[in-house]
Every structure is written in structure tokens, then in C-alpha cells.
Amino acid sequence: MKKEDIEILLNKMCSTGADFAEVYIENSKTKVFTYLDNKLQKIDNKIDKGIGLRIAKDNEVYYAALNNDNPLVVCDDLTTNLDGKVLYKDIKLSDKKIYENTNNEFLDDNLVKEYMHNLNHKLRLMDKRIDQVVLNFTEILKDVTIANHTSLYNNELRGYARFYITVNFKDNDKVATSNYNWGSTNIKDIFNHDIDTKLKELVQYGIDKLYAQNCIGEKMPVILGPGFGAVIFHEACGHAMEANATARKMSVLSGMIGKKVASDKVTIVDDGTIPNLWGTTQIDDEGYNTQKNYLIKDGILVNYLNDTLNNRLLHMELTGSSRRESYYYPPVSRMNNTYLEPRDDKIADMIKSIDYGLYAKEMNGGSVNPETGDFNFGVNTAYMIRNGKITECVKGASLIGNTLDILHKIEMVGSDLDFGAGMCGAASGMVPVTIGEPTIKVAEILVGGVKNG
């Protein structure tokens, strides 16, 4: 869409009394490779394009999405929500600011096919109990342009790559599954990723889970492994620090800025600028620059993640945290790359300090109530700790607790910061996020499992 046409839309959107108007234009291409039964089964291609129109007056917000070439018609329908009579405005956009991305093309299909074939072959040679290998690789190129009534006019070409490995194990009547995935905003990272160590871990965890015993549920100290173990913080306190919850006092952390909400060991950061991480963009989905945001620092809550309209209630500095899945959704404040900063506690000391506890090596997803902070998360790969040593693998473990309680009970934080890629769902759809943490020790969590005895 030409600059002049966007200006016409913005002026029309403001002409009936709106004090905020925004146009979001998106063109995206997606390619998905599926490898199964020792061969590349299919390559799926998808193209999508459309426009999102958003207006607001005070705290009333209206949104329309369209994938046709008649935005003025939709604009007329959208503005009927406002009945203000104001003079026709004269909004003139700035020169378009373009945020370039050098990863602006898909990989050669044959190179991807060869990589997947070699990876499948390497995995199957690692253990005879491997029954099935499933590989998925997704490439996305997304061109977004954002303009609003303040004359903002920005464009970014975003590249995404996501690789999934699922390995099924079988030994007579015993079965288990082990997974690994990574994501990057550098599509070429598929060929630069050091995968061998991860493959060895994936296979070892799968074998351990074949023979896992039932986890006995009770309160106990828990060690959370690095990387995706941070999902518990993403869900339990990350969402509670987003403005769409805090601004409406629907979060356990609403009104807590400046207060101590965690142990001194806890510093949580959300940073949308880290090169190549899965949740990184140069601008957010309102067109503002992403940045490094400290949320909790040395146990003190210092900030929330804000978006323009929710911030009308909070009156804080914007954090470049407004995100959406696509033009179908209006944006809201969301996380990008959220992590717990490392400290210098030793992992060996954490393990030795526990007579009886759980080592949650890999986490699954879970659920949390942002208003109360209560959460429940599954543990994908877990081991018992007995007399200061990691022992048998257990299955069926879950972690049950409360956000503020667990934040205060973090006793030790390691130095081995690692990251994991995921997809986060909320009011503005599914968005790529990275979560990260070093190994940590929590003094006590209720571990769900079977009853003892």
C-alpha cells in the first residue's frame, strides 16, 4: 500500500473523534518440511497477507482485520463505533524507516532435505531402542509495516526458523518420547547449530524415561534445569507483569512496583534485542523499538511490559513489548525473550544440599491464574535427588504452587544460563518467545505425583 493511501486511511479513522489510529500491513510466507519414516514426506507452502485497522478513544478500542483490497469500506464500518464530530485531520507520515534483515530468503529445499536425512541417520545409529524419528522444520518470512496517527511509519522484514526433533523409544512393552527444538530469527542457523551434544542428551533422556518409576508427590526442594525450565517463570510471573493484566488490576503483581516480590537472587529481564533469538524483533508490533527491560531486579519489582493503549492506565515508559500473531489480532503487551539472570552458585552444591528432592531437568507446559498467581506445570524429564546425589528417573511429576511463594523461595542460582524457544498464546494470538534461566534451587515446591504408600 502506498504512503498516500495509508495517510488517507489514518485521516479517515481520526475524522470521527478517535484519538488513536493505526494501520498494520503484513505479507508473510511460510514453508514447512516434514520428515518421517526415513524420508521427506512433504513440503507445505503458505502465503498470507492482510491489514489490521485499530482506533481508540480514551479507553475504548475497536479493531478490524481484512485480507482484501477495500480497506476504506472496512474503515467506514470501524469508525461508526465513534460518534464524535471533529474536523478532518491532516496526518502526514514521516519517511518510512526500514529495519533490514539479511536473512530475507528461504533455504534451498535440497539442502534442508539433505540435512534432515543425515540427522535422521545419525539419530537412528545412536541406540537400537529408537523406534521412530520425526523431524519438522519451519521457515517464515514476514514483512510488516506499521503506521499511526503520530506520523510513525516503520517497516521490518522478519525471518524465523524453527526445528523440532521427536524421537520415540520402545523396549518390549515400554515406550517413551524425547523431544528437542530450537528457534532462531536467522534462518541459516540450521546449518550453524551445534546439535551433537543435544542429540546425545535427547537419546539419554529418552532411554531413562523408558524405565522411569512413578514420582511420589509431596512437598520437597526442587532443582530446575537450565533453558526451558524457565517456562515456570514465563507463565507464573511473566504474564503477571504484562500491562494488559497489570493495568486492569487483574494480576497478582498489580500495584507492586518498588516492592520486594522475590528473593535477592532473582533478577528477571525481558529483552527483544538479543541477536538471533526466537523472540527477537527490531520493532514491536506497534512500530516502536524493542529494548532490554528489567522487570525484577535483586528481588524488587521495577517495571511492567507495556503497550500504548494499556499504558494509558499505567502512565509508564513504553517498553517496546506490543506483539501480535498476525494482522488478524490487535496487539497487546507480550514477552519477547524473558530470562532469569545468572549468578555464581555451583550446581554441585545445589545437589549436595538436598537430602530428598526433585531434579526437574526439562519442563512441559502448564497453567497459571494471573490474578492469584497459582500455577500447575508438568515435568517432562525428572530425576530424584537422594542424599545429595541425582538418582532414578521418575515420571508423572508436576509442580504446583504460587508465583510469589516460589519467587521468595529461590535459594541458589547457577551460572549456566541457557535458552529455549516456544510459542506463547494470549489475547493477541500465538507469538514466538524465548525463555531462559540457569540451573536454580527452590527451597520447597509441592510436587504432584502418586501417593506414597
N, C-alpha and C positions, 0 to 999 in steps of 0.2 A: 504494500500500500504506500502511495506517495505521501510525502510530508504534508502537502497541502490538504490531502483528503483526511489525514489524521487530525489536522487543525480544525477542519470543518466539523468533524465528529466531536471533538472536545468542546468547541464553542456551543454546539447544539446541546450537548449534555449539561452544560452550565447555564443555559439560557432560561431554564425554568426554576432556578434557585439553588441548584447544587453548589456546595462549597468545596466539593472534591470531584474530580473526573479523571478517569484513567482508561487508556486503551492498551491492551496486551495482545500482541500478534505473535503467533507461533507457527513454525513449519518444522516438522520432525520426520526423521526416517529411522526405522528400527529393523535390524536383521538378527534373527535367532537361529543358531546352529544346534541341532540335537543329535548326539552320538549315542548309540545303543546297540547292543548285540554285535560288537566289534565292527561297526560301520557307521558312517554318517547317514542318519535316517532321512533328515530333511533340513532345508533352509527356508525359513519363513521371512517374508518381507512385508513391511507395513509403512505406509505414508499417511501422515495426518497433518492437517493444517486448519487453523481457525483463529477466531478473535474473541477476546473477553472484554466486555464493557462494564465499568463499575462507576457508580455515582454514590455520593453520600451528602447528607445534610445533617449537621450536628452528629447525632449518634445513630441515625437511620441510614442503612446501607442497602443498595439494590444492585443486582448483578445479572448480566445476560451473556450467554455464550452462543456463538454461531459459527458454522462452517460453510457459509455461503457468501456470496458477493454483494449482499444487500445490507450492510451494517446500518445505514441510515434508517431503514424501516424498523429494525430492532431497536435502534436508538430512540425513535419516536415512542415505541411501546414502553421503553425503560423510563423515559422522562415523565410519563403520565403519573408516576408514583409521587412526583413533586408538583405542587400547585403554586409555587412562588412565581411572581411576575417581576422579572428583572430585565434590564436592558441586555441586548445581545452583546456578549463579551467578545474581546478581540485577543484571543490567546495565540501567541506566536511561539513555536517551538524553537529551542536552541538548535545549533548544528548537531547532527547525530554523532554521538560518541560511540565508537565501535571498540568493543573489547574482543580482541582477536584470540583465537585458539589455533595453535599449529596442528592440532590433531583433528583436522577437518575432512577426513576421508576414511572410508571403511577399509579394512584389510583385504588383501587378496583372498578369495574363497579357498583356493587350493592350499595356501599357507596355513589357514586355520584348520582345514581338513587334515593336513599332514601332522600338525601339532597335536590334534586330538587323537589321531591314530597312534602316534608314538607314546602319548601319555597313557592311553588305554593299555597298550602293550606292556609298558613299564610297570603299571599297577598290577596287572594280572600275573606277572612273574614274581611278585613280592610275597605271595602266600597262596597255598593251594586251597585255602578256605574261602577265597574270594569267589563269590558266585555270580555277581553282576556288577558292571561298571556303567554308570550313566553320566554323561558329560553334557553340559549346556553352556553355550557362550552367546552373550547378547552384546550387540553394538548399537549405540544410539547416537545420532547427530540431531541436535535441537537448536534451531535458530530462533531466538526470541528478541522481540523489540517491544520496549515499554515507553509510553509517553503519558504525561499527565498535565493537569492544568497549571502547574508551576513552571512550565516550559521544559521540564525534564524530557529528554529524548535519547534513550540509550539502547544499544544492541549488543547481544553476545551470542557467539556460536559455541555451543557446549558439546563436548564429546564424552561418552560414557562407555565403559567396558565392564562386563560382569561375567565371571566364570564360576560355575558350580560343578563340584565333583561329589557324586553319591556312590558309595561302594557298599554292596550288600554281601554279608558273610553268612556261611552256612557250615554247620558241622553236625551231621545227622539231623536230629530234631531241633537243634539250637540255631537261631537266626539272630542277626544283629545288623545294624546300619551305622555307617560312619560318614560324616559329611565334612566338606571343606569348601569355602568360597572366598573369593576376593573381588573387590571392585576398585575401579580407578577412573579418573577423568582423562587419562592418557590411554587411548585405545591400543597403542603399540606396547603397553606394559605387559600384554600377554606373553610376549617373547622375552621380556626382561625380568620376569618374576622368578625368584629363586624358589622353585617348587619342591625340590627333592626332600628337604627336611620336613616340609609339611606333609608330603606323601607318606613318609615313614611314620610320623605321628598318627596320621589318619588310619593307617593299617593297624598300628599297635592298639589304638583305642578301640577299633572295631573288634579285634581279637579279644581284648579284655572284656568287652561288653557281651561277647558270646557266652562267657562263663560267669557273668555278674550275678551276685546274690541280691536278694531284696534288701532295700535300705530300711533300717529301723528308725521310725520317726520319733524325735524328741528334741528338746532344746539343747544346743551344743555350739561350741565355737566353730566357725566356718572360714576356710581359706577360699577366696575366689581367684581363679586363674586369670592371667593377663588377656587382653584383647576383648573378645566378645563377652567375657564375664561382666563387662560394663553395661550390658543391657539392663541390669537391675537398676543402675543409676539413671540411665536414659529414661526408662519407664517410670521409676518410682519418684525421681525428683526432677529430671529434665523437663518433663511435660508440666510439672507443677511450677516451673519458672518461666513458662511461656505466657505472653501478655493476654492471649485470648482466655486464659484461665485466671491469671492474677488480677487483671483489670476488673473483672466481674466478681471478684472475691469468691471464686469457685475453686481455689487452690489452698492446700494446707499451708502453702508458703505465702499467701496473700498478706500484704502489710508487714512483712518480716524483714524488709531491707534494713541493714545495720544490726540485725540481731544474730546471736550465735545459734546456728541450726545444725552444727556438726562438730566433730572433734577437731582439734588443731591440725590433725594430719590431712584434713580434707581441703583441697583446692580443686574446684571444677571449672573447666574452661569450655566454651563453645567457640570454635574458630573456623570460619568459612573460607579462609585464605590459604590453608596448607596445601602446597603443590601436590597435585595428582590424587589426593584423597577423594573417595567416592562421594562425599557430601560437599565438595568444594565448588564454588562458583565465584566469578569476579564481581557480579552484581546479584542482588536478590531479585525476587520476582515483582518488586515494586520499582526496580531500577536503581536502587541505592547500593553503594559499595559494601561488600561483606567485610568483616573485620574480626579481630580476636577479642572476645568478650569474656572477662572473668565474671562468673556467676556466684561462686562461693570461694572465698579466699581465707585460708587458715581458719576455716570453720565459720566465718561470718558471711551471711548472705549480702552480696554487694550489688546485684543487678538482676534484671529480668531480660528476656528476649522479647523485643518489641517489633510491632508493625505500625504503620502510620495511623490507622483508624482506631485500633485498641489503645494506642498511645495517647489518644485524646482524653482518656480517663486517667492515665498514669503520669503524663507530663514529664517524661524522661527523655534522654537522648536516644535517637534511633540506633539500633544495633545491626542493621543490615540482615535481618532474620526473617523477612517475609517470604514465604515459599508456597508453591502450588504444584500439583502434579502436571497440570496442563491448562489450556485455556478453558476447559470445562469448569474449572473451580476458581472462585475468588481466593486470593492469598490470605494467610494468617501467619502469625509468628510461629516459627518452627526451628528445630535444631538443625545444624549442619554437621560439624564434626565435634562431638562432645567427648571430653575425656577427663579423667582424674589425673592430676599432675603427679609424677613420680617423686618418691622420697628415697631414703637410703637404707631402709630396713632390709635385712637379709632374709631370703626365703627359707633358708635352712633354720634360722632362728624362729621363724613363724611356726614351722612344723614341729620343732623340738619343744615349743612352748605348750603344745596341745597333747593332753593325755588321751582324750577321746573326742573326736570331731570329724568333720567332713571336709574333703578337698573337692570343691566344685570346679573341675577343670574346664568344662565347657557348659555354657548355659543354653537353654531353649528360650522361647518367648514366654510371655506371661500376661497378667492383667494387673491394673492398678486403678484405684479410685483417687483422682487428683484432689478431691475435696477433703478426704480423710487421710490420704497417704497410705492406705492399706494395700498390700500387694501380695501376689502369689506367682512364683516363677518355677518352671520346670528346670531340672538339671539334666543336660544331655549326657555328659560323661562325668562320673563321680567316683571317688575313692574314699574309703575310711582312713582316718588317722588314728593310730593306736600307739600309745607310749612313745610319742614323738617320731613316729615313722608312718609313711604312706603305705597302706596295706591293700586289702582286696577292693576290686571294682564292685560298685553297687548300682542297682537300677531302681527306678521309681521314686527318686528323690525329688523333692521340691523345697523351695524356700518361701516361708510365709512370715510376713512382718509388716512393719510400718516405716515410712520414709524417715521421719525424724528420729525414730528409735535407732534404726540401722546407721544413720549418719553419725550419731553420737557414739556408736559402739565400734567404730573403725579404730583399731588399736595400732596396726602396723601397715605401712605402705612401702612396697618394694621399688626397685629402680628399673624393672624390665618392662617399661611401657610398650604396649603393642596395640594394634588397631584391628577392628573387624568391620566389614561392610554389611549393611542391612537396608531394608525398606521400612519406612515408618508411615503408618496410616493415621490420619486425623481428618479434621473438617475440610482441609484443602487437598485431600487425596493422598496418594502414596508418593513419597519423595525419597531419594537416595540419602542415606545418612551414614556417617561413620561413628562408631563408638570405641572408646579405648580406655584402658587402665593398666597399671602394673599389677602384679600379684598383691593381694591385700588380705589382712586378717581381720575378721569381725568377731568381737568378743562372744557374741551369742546370737543365734537366729533359731527360730523354730523350724526344724527340718521335717517336712512331711514325708511319710513312708508308711510301712506296715507297723502294726502294734507289736511291741516287744512281748513275746510270750503268748 
